[in-house]
Each structure stands twice: as C-alpha cells, then as structure tokens.
Amino acid sequence: MIYLELFLGFLKVGFFAFGGGYAVIPLIRDVVMSHGWLDDEMISYMVALSESTPGPIMVNMATYVGASQAGIAGAILAASAVVLPSFFIILLLAALFKKVENNRYIKVILGGLKPCMIGIILATGVMFIGKNCQEGNTVVQLNSLNTALSAFQVNHLNMFLTVFLAICYFGSAKIIKKGISPIQLIVLSAIFGMVVFA
C-alpha cells in the first residue's frame, strides 16, 4: 500500500510542478504532511539536504521521502513518479512547440504562470525564514493575532545567522561585481552551521 501511496502522491507532485523546485516545495509539503510521512521540522531538514546535494531539488526530495518510508524501492518509485509527467510533457511540448510558440493564448498562459511561481517561491522563502527564526518546534493552536504573536518565540541565534547570510548574499554584489554564488552561500552556511551549532 505504501508503494501505491508514494507513486500516486509524487505523480501528483510531478503533474503540477510548474516553476521549478522551489515553487513545488509547498505541494511536496502538502502531500508529505497529508500522509503523515514527515513532520514540519524534517521537511525543513529535507529541503536543506536536497538543496545541498547534486540534482533537481524535487527529485532529491522525492527520493529522500521514498527512502525514508519504503527503503530503496520506495526511493526509486517516488523519484520515477515525480519525473514521469515532466518526461512525457516535455516530449509532447518538443513536438508541438514550434507550431504554438507564437500562439497568443500560449503566451498569455505562460505570462500568467510567471508571477504565480514568483509568489509561491516568495511565500515558501518567508515560511522557512519564519520557521527558522522561531524558538522550538511546538505546534500551537492559534485563535487570534495576539495569540499568534505571544506564541512566537524568537531564536535570536538563528535570526542573526539568517540576517548575516542575507547580508553576505545581497551585499557581496556591491563588493564583488558578480556577487557570491548560491553554491558559495551553501558552503558558507554549512561552515557557519558547523561552527555555531557543533
């Protein structure tokens, strides 16, 4: 049964994975949480791990979840399910794109998808920053804004590291022409994480 759930869950993710890996994180989170495979904290770790390893983040996350739930067979099944829709859609688009690339309806659809993906990626980033800067991992039932604000305890060390790394990333463009690359930022984050939390 777990194999079928993994296959169908990640097939659904693959079908709606518009906008790349970061845009699909909320969908993967929804599938994983609805099945109770991982909790929020583990999803955060999984995103960090998937981003730090080679390959598309969506495939890495599917492989990780599949392996954690059903071993090697689950990893292969989840990774296959998540890439299967893209594989067939790309084959279809490659065959049809020359005929429809100047179609105004296609341009309108693609133009509408762009801001949607930017919003999803931004919302995901804000959610992870909020969770990273929150003290503890307890889930609180929030009934009002006041309850939400009083329940939110700031982890000052995490907040400092987040702000520091953001300054390094955005400030480096003023010092170095090209700025710091995402790979360099990941390495820098890993070094700071080992120094501070070890």
N, C-alpha and C positions, 0 to 999 in steps of 0.2 A: 504493500500500500504506500509506503514512504517513497518508493521509486516513482510511482504514478504521480504522487503529490509534487515531488521535486520536478518531474518532467513538465507537468501542466503549469505549475507555478512559474517556472522560469521560461516556459514557452510564452506565457502571457507577458512577462517582462520583455522578452525579445520582440514581440509584436508591437509593443508601444514604446520602444527605446529610441524615441526621437530626441536628437540634441546631444547625443554622446553620453559618456559615462556619468558625469556629474549630474546631468539632468535626470538620469534614470535612478539615482540613489533613492529618492522618495518612493518610487514604485517598488524597488527591491525591498526597502524597509517595510512597506505595507504588506508585501507577500510574506516576508520572513516573520513579521510580528503576528500576522493573522494565523499562521500555522504554529506559532509558539516555538520556532526553531532557535531563535536567539533573542536576547533582550537588547534594550537600547544601548547599554554600555558595550556589549560585544559587537554590535553593529558599528559603533564608533571605532573600535579597535580594528574591525574588519576593513573599514574604509581606509584607515591609515595604512594597514598592511597591504591592501590591494593597490593603493597608490604608490607604495614604495617598491613594489615588485614589477618586473617587466610584464608588458602585455596590457590589453584593454582592461580598465578597472571593472567593467561589467562582467567580463569573463572571469576575472580573478575572484570577484565576489561570489559569483555563482559556483565556481569550483570550491571555494572555501566552505560555503554553506553546504553543498552537496557532500563534501568530505566529512564535515562535522556531523552530518545526520546519517550518512549511509556508506561511509568509507570511500574507497577508490571508485567503486562502481557508481556511487552517488555523485561523486565529483565529475566523472566523465559524462554522466547523464545530464546533470544540471548545466554543465558547460556546453554540451551539444544542443540542449533545448534552447539556451539563450541566444546561440548564434544561428540556429536553423532558420528562423524567419528572415533575418538580415541576409542570409546567403541567397535565399530564393527571391527576396525583394530586389536585391542588387542585380541578380541575373535578369530579372524582368525589366528593371529600370535601364540597364545597359542596352537591352534590346530596343526599348521604346524611347529612350531619352532624346535621341536625335530628331524623332518625329514630334515630340511635345515640348522641347526646350523653349520654344518661343510662344507657346500657348499661354494666353493671358491668365487663364484660370489656374494653371500650374504655378505661374509666377505669384499670383495672389495667395495661393495656399502656402507656398514656401515663405512668402513675406510675412504671413500671419504666424507661422511657426517660430520664426526667429525671436520675436520679443517674448513669446511664451516660454521658450527654452531659457532665455536670459533670466526671466523671472523665477523659474524653477531652480536654476543654478544659484541665484542670489539667495532665495529662500532657504535652500539647503545649507549654504555657507553660513547664513545668520543663525540657523538652528544649531549647527555644530559649534559655532563660536559661543552661543548661549549655554549649551550643554558643557562645553569645555571649561567655561568660567564659573560654573555652578559648583558649589561645595556638595559633595556626597552624590549618591545616585538613587536617593529615595524618591518614590513616586507619591506625589501629594494630590489629593482631590482638591481642585481649586474652584471655588464658587464665586469669587469676585476678584476684581483687580487688586484690592487691598490684601486679600489672602495670598494672591499670587506674588505680590511684592514682598510680603512678610515671609513667605516660604522660600524665597530665592536668597540663598546664602552665597556670597561671592567667594570663590577660591582666588585669593589675591596673587598667588604664585603663578597659577595658570593664566590669569588675566595679564600679568606682567609679561610672561613669555609670549602670549598671543600678540600683544601690542608691540613688543620688541621685534618679533619676527615680521610683523606687518610693516614696521618702520624700515627694517632691513630690506624688505622686498621693494616697497614703493620708494624709499629714499635712495636706494642704490642707483636708480635711473638718473638721479641728479649728479651722483659722484662718478659712476661709470656710464659710458654712453649707452651700452646695451642693457645695463641693469643686471641684476642677479637672475640666473635662470631658475625655473622650477626645480630642476634636479639639484642645483646647488642649495636651494632653500630646503629641500627634503633632507639633504645631508646635514646641513646646519641645524635643522630641527632635531634630527636624531642625536647629534652630538650634545646639544643643549639638554635634551631629554635624559641622556645617559648621565651627564654631569649633575643635573639638578635632582633627578628622581632616584638615582642609584645611591 
